[in-house]
């Protein structure tokens, strides 16, 4: 099955737009299974972006020896790098849903579960990741989600991610 999909995605007989839609439909859906609850570190974010570029390079048959920049590959493919942005958008929508529901899941996300904290460095949280990406303090973010202002949060996160990638 893998070889058939690879042959299809790298075939010059199939239109590039169709191949990109197939990539997003079949490959990304498998790659991103359950990503609404991921806590994405900087390393994972970089790996996701590298994987996205690797897919586009393979589809365009650009060898690493050719030293073509990522910007040029994206221009040739006629797309923008949006895998991480898709994760951010879906996570913000998921968190908005959880906070409006207001049950046990909200307590788990906000860290209001009773008991002792684990020793050592604390693990990254989903709200911490979105705070780093979108630039909102967790309380402001929670307030936005309860007021159904998800699009505002997504737009702010999108602007920050774009600013980070253009620097």
Secondary structure, 3 states (H helix, E strand, C coil): CHHHHHHHHHCCCCCHHHHHHHHHHHHHHHHCCCHHHCCCCHHHHHHHHHHHHHHHHHHHCCCHHHCCCHHHHHHHHCCCCCHHHHHHHHHHHHHHHHHHHCCHHHHHHHCCCCCCCCCCCCCCCHHHHHHHHHCCCHHHHHHHHHCCCHHHHHHHHHHHHHHHHHC
